[in-house]
Amino acid sequence: MLSTADYTTVRAATAIDADAITVIYNHFVAHTTVTFEEEPVTPAEIQRRMESVWSAALPWVVAERDGHVTGYAYATTWKERWGYRFSVEATVYLALGAAGHGIGSALYGALFPLLQQRGIHAVMGGIALPNDASVALHEKFGMRKVAHFDAVGFKFDRWIDVGYWQRLL
């Protein structure tokens, strides 16, 4: 576990966290272009996704403050082909009102060493643009922009660019 100055604890996620994670994620589904998912997900679907991450021997962590989940981060396999087995895509989401308190940094600060311990070589992060806060977080952790795709996502009746950031561990 990792504690930050504002009493946030980062720990391994468990199936019990699926409800809180669902609430956090569905805010982004309903109100932002951060995810291109358009329909709210259920806790059962979040739990299925968590189990998929764990079955790939990858980490999923949550930030918790005063007994409430305030954010989460995890890694998924980058591609299914065997040659990509040392590459992952990292994802981080924060609860409404949790940004700007170091929670994203605490989550990535816990996630990246876990990935390194598992022998991961390359970490990618996809960011729907513009998103200055997410860009700043990824670059804070040594990720650099390696790709920019114009108008590849569509949500809320508009086209959205996506950039990819990468770091070698």
N, C-alpha and C positions, 0 to 999 in steps of 0.2 A: 504494500500500500504506500501511496505517496500523499503527503499532506502539504497544502499550500498555506500561505500566510492568512488567507481568509477562511481557514477551517474547512476547505474543500478536501475531500478524500477521493483518491482515484483507486478503484479496485476492479478485479475481474467481474465482469457481468455474469449474472445467473438468470435462469429462466424466469425467476420472480420479477426481474426488472422489465419484462416485456411490456407490461401495462404502461409504465412511466415512459419507456422509450417510444411507445406508440403515440402517446400524447405529444411528445416533443416532435416526432417526425411528422405527424399529421398536420401540425401547424404549418410546416414548410410545404407540404403537399397542397394545402388549401390556399395559402396566402403568398407564396413566393415562387420564383423560377429557379431556386436552388436545386430542386429536384424536378425532373420531368414527369414524375408520377403524377397522375391527375385525380385519382380516386383514393380516398382514405384507406388505410390498411387496418387490419384487425390485430389485436395482440397475438392471436394464433399465427398470423402471417409473420409478424416480427419474430416470434419464437422459432418458426421454421427457418427464417433467415439466420438467426443466431446459431441454430444447430448446424446449418450449412457451413458457417464460418468455423465453428468448433470442429466439425468433421474434417475440415481441411487443415487442422492443427494450427489455426491462426487465432490471434487474440481479439477479444471484444472487451473493452473496458468502459466503466461508467464513472462519472464524477458525482459525488454525493455530498450534500451539505445539510446538516440538521435532519438527516434521515430521508432527504428527498433527492432524487436523481436530477441533476442539473445539466447533464450532457453525456454524450457517449462518443466513442471512437472505435473503429474496427478496421480490419483489413480483409480483403477478399482476393482470391486468386486473380491475377491479371488476365490471363488467357488459359484455356483448358489444355493446350498442347504441352507435352512434357518438358519441352525446352524452356518454357516460361516458369517452371516450378520455383525459381528463386526471385520472382517478381510479383508484387502485389499492388493493389490500389487501396489507399487509405482514405477513410471517410470520417468526418467529425461533424456532430450536430450539437447545438446548445439549446437549452430551454429558453423560452421567451423571457427576456430580461436578464439573461445570464451572461450576455456578451460584455466584454470590457472588464472582466474581473479575473482574467488569467486562467479561466477554466479550460479554454481550448488549448492553451499552452501546457497546462497540467496533463490534459488527456494525451496530446501528442508526445509530451515528455515521458509519459509512461509507455505509450504504444511503441515508439521507435526502438527503445532498447529490447522490448519483447520480440520485435521482428528480427532484430540483429541476433538475439539469442537463438532464434529458429533458423538462422542461416540465410535469411532473406538478403538479397543483394541490391535490388532496385525497388524503390517505392514511388508510385505515381499518385497524383491527386488531380482529379478532374474538377474544374470550377466553371459553373455557369457565369458568364460575364455580362455586365460588370459586377464585381463583388470585392471591393477593396479590402474588407476585413479578412476574408478568406485568403486572398492573395498575400496579405501581410503575414498571416499565421503560417502559411506554407513556406514563405520565404524566410521567416524567422527560424524555421527548422532546416535551413540549408537547401530547400528545394528551389529549383530554377525552372523558369518557363521553357518548355521544349516544343510546344505545339499550340497552334491556335486554329480552330475550325470555325469558319464563318457559317452562321445560320444553320446549325445542325440540329438544334432543338426547337420545338414549337410548343408554346404554352401561353395561355391567356391571349390567344389570337395574335401572337407575334413570334418572330423568329429570334432565336437566342444563340449567341456565340458560346463556344466552350474552349477553355484553355486547359492544357495539361502541364503540370509541374512535376519534376522528377528529382529524386535524390538517390545517390548510390551510398549504401551503408558500408 
